[in-house]
Amino acid sequence: MAFSLENYLTTESLTDPRYVKWFAIYSVVNKGVWHRRELPIYPCTDKDYQKFYPLDDQSKSRFDVMNKRIDQQLFCTDWENSGVDIYGLEATGNFAAVDIMAAPCNLKLTQEDLGGLEDRIDDECVWDLNA
């Protein structure tokens, strides 16, 4: 699986690290008790793309255009080695899910409720958009 964030109308990339960072959480809930851990994500590589299912013509042309843009990138995770198993329904109180979010660049990911491995605040992060 790969993902990105772009403006629907202009297709402008919305992944500028000065403003946004990606974060994925793997949550397992057993009898209502939550356990969370960060799921590492990174810019996709050619090795990742080789694992994709063959693209249909329409998807391939869009993928090729997006992949050639300097300002756009897809993000991936190493599913094979992640230990992720997605199952169940939230309503049952027993399930596992992956949440992927685009967060403000200055969000501290190590907060207890997020469970990040590190904060990863980019040196070029714009902390105050009104400055």
C-alpha positions in Angstrom: 0.0 0.0 0.0 1.2 3.5 -0.8 -0.4 6.8 0.0 0.1 10.5 -0.4 -1.8 13.8 0.1 -2.7 16.2 -2.6 -5.1 19.0 -3.3 -8.0 17.4 -5.1 -8.6 20.3 -7.5 -5.1 21.3 -8.3 -3.2 18.0 -7.6 -0.7 20.1 -5.7 1.3 18.1 -3.2 0.4 18.7 0.4 3.4 16.8 1.9 5.7 19.7 2.6 7.7 18.8 5.7 7.8 22.4 6.7 4.1 22.1 7.6 3.1 18.4 7.7 4.6 15.0 8.8 3.2 11.6 8.3 2.5 9.2 11.2 1.0 5.8 11.3 -0.3 4.0 14.4 -1.0 0.3 14.7 -3.7 -0.3 17.3 -4.8 -3.6 18.8 -7.8 -3.6 21.1 -8.5 -6.7 23.2 -11.5 -6.7 25.4 -11.6 -2.9 25.3 -7.9 -2.5 26.3 -5.9 -0.5 23.8 -2.3 -1.2 22.8 -0.6 1.2 20.2 2.7 1.4 18.5 4.1 3.4 15.7 4.2 1.8 12.3 7.3 3.2 10.5 6.6 4.8 7.1 9.0 6.2 4.6 9.2 7.5 1.0 8.5 4.5 -1.3 11.4 3.0 -3.2 11.7 1.2 -6.5 11.8 -2.0 -4.5 8.4 -1.1 -2.9 6.9 -0.4 -6.3 8.0 -3.8 -7.6 5.7 -5.4 -4.9 2.6 -3.5 -6.2 -0.1 -5.4 -8.1 0.0 -4.6 -11.9 -1.7 -1.3 -12.5 -4.5 -0.9 -15.0 -3.8 1.6 -17.8 -5.6 4.6 -16.2 -3.9 4.0 -12.8 -0.5 3.5 -14.5 -0.7 6.8 -16.4 -1.6 8.7 -13.2 1.1 6.9 -11.2 3.7 7.7 -13.9 2.8 11.4 -13.9 2.9 11.6 -10.1 6.1 9.6 -9.8 7.9 12.1 -12.1 7.0 15.1 -10.1 9.7 16.5 -7.8 7.2 17.9 -5.3 5.2 14.6 -4.9 6.1 11.4 -3.3 4.3 8.3 -2.2 4.9 6.8 1.3 5.1 3.1 2.1 5.6 0.8 5.1 7.3 -2.6 5.2 4.1 -4.7 5.6 6.0 -8.0 5.4 8.1 -7.2 8.5 5.7 -5.0 10.4 3.9 -7.7 12.4 0.6 -6.0 11.4 -2.6 -8.1 11.4 -5.8 -6.1 10.7 -9.0 -7.8 12.0 -12.4 -7.3 13.7 -14.8 -4.5 14.2 -14.4 -1.5 16.5 -17.9 -2.1 17.9 -16.9 -5.5 19.2 -14.1 -4.2 21.4 -11.7 -6.7 19.8 -10.0 -5.4 16.7 -6.7 -4.3 15.1 -6.4 -1.3 12.8 -3.9 1.1 11.2 -4.5 4.8 11.3 -2.4 7.0 9.0 -2.4 10.8 9.7 -0.9 13.9 8.2 0.0 15.9 11.4 1.3 19.4 11.9 5.1 19.3 11.7 5.5 20.4 15.3 3.3 17.7 16.9 5.1 15.7 19.5 4.6 12.1 18.5 5.9 10.7 21.8 2.8 11.8 23.7 1.4 8.8 25.6 -1.8 8.6 23.6 0.1 8.6 20.2 2.9 6.2 21.1 5.5 7.5 18.6 9.1 6.3 18.8 10.5 9.8 18.5 9.0 13.3 17.9 10.7 13.8 14.4 10.3 17.6 14.3 12.0 18.8 11.0 14.6 21.6 11.4 12.6 23.6 8.8 9.3 23.1 10.5 7.3 26.4 10.5 6.0 26.4 14.1 3.9 29.6 13.9 1.9 30.0 10.7 1.1 33.6 11.7 4.8 34.7 12.0 
